[in-house]
Every structure is written in C-alpha cells, then in structure tokens.
Amino acid sequence: MQVILQVDFPYQGPWGDEMASAMEELAGSINQEPGFIWKIWTENPSTQKAGGIYLFASPQQAQAYLEKHSARLKSFGVPEVRGEIFAVNNALSQLNQAQFITK
C-alpha cells in the first residue's frame, strides 16, 4: 500500500535555486532509498521551514526513511523534525489527476 510521508523542519535557507544547488547530491541519494517513488520539495522562507512530500511503496519503508532522515537533520543541528505518514486514497486522488507509479 503506497503512503505519503510529510516532513517539515526549521530551515534558515538557502532557498530556491541556491537550495537546489546545495541539495543536489542529497536529492540524488534519496532516489536510492528502499521503497522511494517520488518527492516534492517544499520551502517557505517567510516561516523559515522546509521539507517534503514523499510517496513510498509501504508504511514500513516510509517509517524507516523518516527515522534515517530525522537523524541526519538532527546531526546538522536541526532541533525538531516533524514527520507524519498518511494512507493514500488512490480512487479519490486519481479523480483529481494524481498519478501513481511503481518502481
């Protein structure tokens, strides 16, 4: 069962293209995570938060990644990482043009 993992945390920047350049290596490594399907990167300079919305193949794989990513962020000095896993309602999501792929 595919699931969404929603993550956000305090972040001071960089933002936009600078963030994309700074995080390119990390972004590439995420593609290798077990069960990872896709990620939407999120950023909000006005609230000083960043994060992402991920699609994983299973709740277990999403949880394992959340634990790994939270530990990594905390090692970078991020004090609080919020993460939550949600089941996906495929039927309703597809009515609203969501596209789901498998890897």
PyRosetta script that sets phi, psi and omega in degrees:
from pyrosetta import init, pose_from_sequence

init()
pose = pose_from_sequence("MQVILQVDFPYQGPWGDEMASAMEELAGSINQEPGFIWKIWTENPSTQKAGGIYLFASPQQAQAYLEKHSARLKSFGVPEVRGEIFAVNNALSQLNQAQFITK")
pose.set_psi(1, 119.1)
pose.set_omega(1, 178.5)
pose.set_phi(2, -68.5)
pose.set_psi(2, 145.6)
pose.set_omega(2, -179.7)
pose.set_phi(3, -136.0)
pose.set_psi(3, 156.3)
pose.set_omega(3, 173.2)
pose.set_phi(4, -98.0)
pose.set_psi(4, 135.6)
pose.set_omega(4, 170.9)
pose.set_phi(5, -112.4)
pose.set_psi(5, 121.2)
pose.set_omega(5, 178.3)
pose.set_phi(6, -107.8)
pose.set_psi(6, 124.9)
pose.set_omega(6, -177.8)
pose.set_phi(7, -130.4)
pose.set_psi(7, 137.2)
pose.set_omega(7, 168.4)
pose.set_phi(8, -147.2)
pose.set_psi(8, 158.2)
pose.set_omega(8, -175.5)
pose.set_phi(9, -161.7)
pose.set_psi(9, 158.8)
pose.set_omega(9, 176.2)
pose.set_phi(10, -63.7)
pose.set_psi(10, 138.3)
pose.set_omega(10, -177.3)
pose.set_phi(11, -151.4)
pose.set_psi(11, 133.1)
pose.set_omega(11, -176.0)
pose.set_phi(12, -97.2)
pose.set_psi(12, 1.0)
pose.set_omega(12, -177.5)
pose.set_phi(13, 107.4)
pose.set_psi(13, 174.9)
pose.set_omega(13, 11.5)
pose.set_phi(14, -74.0)
pose.set_psi(14, 168.4)
pose.set_omega(14, -175.7)
pose.set_phi(15, -122.1)
pose.set_psi(15, 165.3)
pose.set_omega(15, 173.4)
pose.set_phi(16, 59.3)
pose.set_psi(16, -132.9)
pose.set_omega(16, -177.0)
pose.set_phi(17, -62.1)
pose.set_psi(17, -34.6)
pose.set_omega(17, 178.4)
pose.set_phi(18, -65.2)
pose.set_psi(18, -39.8)
pose.set_omega(18, 177.4)
pose.set_phi(19, -64.1)
pose.set_psi(19, -44.0)
pose.set_omega(19, -179.7)
pose.set_phi(20, -58.5)
pose.set_psi(20, -42.6)
pose.set_omega(20, 179.4)
pose.set_phi(21, -66.9)
pose.set_psi(21, -43.8)
pose.set_omega(21, -178.0)
pose.set_phi(22, -67.5)
pose.set_psi(22, -31.1)
pose.set_omega(22, -173.7)
pose.set_phi(23, -103.0)
pose.set_psi(23, 7.7)
pose.set_omega(23, -174.9)
pose.set_phi(24, -58.0)
pose.set_psi(24, -44.4)
pose.set_omega(24, -179.4)
pose.set_phi(25, -65.1)
pose.set_psi(25, -43.9)
pose.set_omega(25, 177.4)
pose.set_phi(26, -60.1)
pose.set_psi(26, -44.6)
pose.set_omega(26, -179.5)
pose.set_phi(27, -58.2)
pose.set_psi(27, -42.8)
pose.set_omega(27, 178.7)
pose.set_phi(28, -63.5)
pose.set_psi(28, -38.0)
pose.set_omega(28, -178.5)
pose.set_phi(29, -68.9)
pose.set_psi(29, -29.6)
pose.set_omega(29, -179.9)
pose.set_phi(30, -62.3)
pose.set_psi(30, -31.6)
pose.set_omega(30, 179.2)
pose.set_phi(31, -59.8)
pose.set_psi(31, -20.9)
pose.set_omega(31, -177.6)
pose.set_phi(32, -91.6)
pose.set_psi(32, -3.4)
pose.set_omega(32, -177.6)
pose.set_phi(33, -69.1)
pose.set_psi(33, 137.9)
pose.set_omega(33, 179.1)
pose.set_phi(34, -57.5)
pose.set_psi(34, 128.9)
pose.set_omega(34, 176.3)
pose.set_phi(35, 81.2)
pose.set_psi(35, -4.8)
pose.set_omega(35, -179.3)
pose.set_phi(36, -68.5)
pose.set_psi(36, 134.3)
pose.set_omega(36, 177.7)
pose.set_phi(37, -114.0)
pose.set_psi(37, -53.2)
pose.set_omega(37, 175.6)
pose.set_phi(38, -158.0)
pose.set_psi(38, 166.6)
pose.set_omega(38, 177.4)
pose.set_phi(39, -140.6)
pose.set_psi(39, 140.4)
pose.set_omega(39, 167.4)
pose.set_phi(40, -108.3)
pose.set_psi(40, 120.4)
pose.set_omega(40, 179.0)
pose.set_phi(41, -80.5)
pose.set_psi(41, 136.4)
pose.set_omega(41, -179.5)
pose.set_phi(42, -122.2)
pose.set_psi(42, 147.2)
pose.set_omega(42, 177.4)
pose.set_phi(43, -152.6)
pose.set_psi(43, 144.8)
pose.set_omega(43, 178.3)
pose.set_phi(44, -142.4)
pose.set_psi(44, 91.3)
pose.set_omega(44, -178.7)
pose.set_phi(45, -59.2)
pose.set_psi(45, -32.0)
pose.set_omega(45, -177.1)
pose.set_phi(46, -69.3)
pose.set_psi(46, -29.2)
pose.set_omega(46, 177.1)
pose.set_phi(47, -103.9)
pose.set_psi(47, -0.9)
pose.set_omega(47, -179.9)
pose.set_phi(48, 57.8)
pose.set_psi(48, 48.1)
pose.set_omega(48, 177.0)
pose.set_phi(49, -131.1)
pose.set_psi(49, 150.5)
pose.set_omega(49, 174.0)
pose.set_phi(50, -140.5)
pose.set_psi(50, 170.1)
pose.set_omega(50, 179.0)
pose.set_phi(51, 168.6)
pose.set_psi(51, -149.5)
pose.set_omega(51, -179.3)
pose.set_phi(52, -169.4)
pose.set_psi(52, 161.3)
pose.set_omega(52, 173.3)
pose.set_phi(53, -116.9)
pose.set_psi(53, 120.3)
pose.set_omega(53, -175.0)
pose.set_phi(54, -116.2)
pose.set_psi(54, 149.5)
pose.set_omega(54, 168.5)
pose.set_phi(55, -112.4)
pose.set_psi(55, 123.9)
pose.set_omega(55, 177.5)
pose.set_phi(56, -119.2)
pose.set_psi(56, 156.5)
pose.set_omega(56, -178.4)
pose.set_phi(57, -71.3)
pose.set_psi(57, -25.1)
pose.set_omega(57, -177.9)
pose.set_phi(58, -151.4)
pose.set_psi(58, 157.3)
pose.set_omega(58, 176.3)
pose.set_phi(59, -61.0)
pose.set_psi(59, -36.3)
pose.set_omega(59, -178.8)
pose.set_phi(60, -65.0)
pose.set_psi(60, -41.3)
pose.set_omega(60, 179.4)
pose.set_phi(61, -69.3)
pose.set_psi(61, -37.7)
pose.set_omega(61, 176.4)
pose.set_phi(62, -63.9)
pose.set_psi(62, -43.2)
pose.set_omega(62, -179.9)
pose.set_phi(63, -64.2)
pose.set_psi(63, -42.5)
pose.set_omega(63, 179.1)
pose.set_phi(64, -62.0)
pose.set_psi(64, -42.8)
pose.set_omega(64, 178.5)
pose.set_phi(65, -66.4)
pose.set_psi(65, -41.7)
pose.set_omega(65, 178.8)
pose.set_phi(66, -57.7)
pose.set_psi(66, -44.6)
pose.set_omega(66, 179.4)
pose.set_phi(67, -63.1)
pose.set_psi(67, -44.1)
pose.set_omega(67, 179.6)
pose.set_phi(68, -64.4)
pose.set_psi(68, -47.1)
pose.set_omega(68, -176.8)
pose.set_phi(69, -67.4)
pose.set_psi(69, -39.6)
pose.set_omega(69, 178.1)
pose.set_phi(70, -61.2)
pose.set_psi(70, -44.2)
pose.set_omega(70, 178.7)
pose.set_phi(71, -63.2)
pose.set_psi(71, -41.3)
pose.set_omega(71, 179.3)
pose.set_phi(72, -62.7)
pose.set_psi(72, -47.5)
pose.set_omega(72, -179.5)
pose.set_phi(73, -62.3)
pose.set_psi(73, -41.8)
pose.set_omega(73, 179.0)
pose.set_phi(74, -64.3)
pose.set_psi(74, -33.5)
pose.set_omega(74, 177.0)
pose.set_phi(75, -68.1)
pose.set_psi(75, -22.0)
pose.set_omega(75, 175.7)
pose.set_phi(76, -85.7)
pose.set_psi(76, -0.9)
pose.set_omega(76, 179.3)
pose.set_phi(77, 96.2)
pose.set_psi(77, 8.3)
pose.set_omega(77, 177.4)
pose.set_phi(78, -75.8)
pose.set_psi(78, 120.0)
pose.set_omega(78, -172.1)
pose.set_phi(79, -74.7)
pose.set_psi(79, -29.9)
pose.set_omega(79, -174.8)
pose.set_phi(80, -143.7)
pose.set_psi(80, 128.5)
pose.set_omega(80, 176.5)
pose.set_phi(81, -120.0)
pose.set_psi(81, 123.4)
pose.set_omega(81, 177.2)
pose.set_phi(82, -103.0)
pose.set_psi(82, 128.7)
pose.set_omega(82, 177.7)
pose.set_phi(83, -140.7)
pose.set_psi(83, 139.9)
pose.set_omega(83, 179.0)
pose.set_phi(84, -144.1)
pose.set_psi(84, 140.9)
pose.set_omega(84, -179.1)
pose.set_phi(85, -107.4)
pose.set_psi(85, 133.5)
pose.set_omega(85, -179.0)
pose.set_phi(86, -125.1)
pose.set_psi(86, 140.5)
pose.set_omega(86, 169.8)
pose.set_phi(87, -69.2)
pose.set_psi(87, 150.7)
pose.set_omega(87, 178.8)
pose.set_phi(88, -102.8)
pose.set_psi(88, 128.5)
pose.set_omega(88, 172.1)
pose.set_phi(89, -91.0)
pose.set_psi(89, 93.4)
pose.set_omega(89, -175.0)
pose.set_phi(90, -59.9)
pose.set_psi(90, -42.8)
pose.set_omega(90, -176.0)
pose.set_phi(91, -59.7)
pose.set_psi(91, -50.3)
pose.set_omega(91, 180.0)
pose.set_phi(92, -69.2)
pose.set_psi(92, -38.7)
pose.set_omega(92, -179.3)
pose.set_phi(93, -62.6)
pose.set_psi(93, -41.1)
pose.set_omega(93, -179.8)
pose.set_phi(94, -68.4)
pose.set_psi(94, -29.0)
pose.set_omega(94, 173.7)
pose.set_phi(95, -62.2)
pose.set_psi(95, -25.2)
pose.set_omega(95, 179.5)
pose.set_phi(96, -106.7)
pose.set_psi(96, 31.0)
pose.set_omega(96, 172.7)
pose.set_phi(97, 70.8)
pose.set_psi(97, 13.3)
pose.set_omega(97, 174.5)
pose.set_phi(98, -66.0)
pose.set_psi(98, 140.7)
pose.set_omega(98, 179.2)
pose.set_phi(99, -119.5)
pose.set_psi(99, 128.7)
pose.set_omega(99, -178.7)
pose.set_phi(100, -116.5)
pose.set_psi(100, 131.8)
pose.set_omega(100, 178.4)
pose.set_phi(101, -121.9)
pose.set_psi(101, 164.0)
pose.set_omega(101, 173.5)
pose.set_phi(102, -119.0)
pose.set_psi(102, 153.9)
pose.set_omega(102, 179.0)
pose.set_phi(103, -115.9)
pose.dump_pdb("model.pdb")
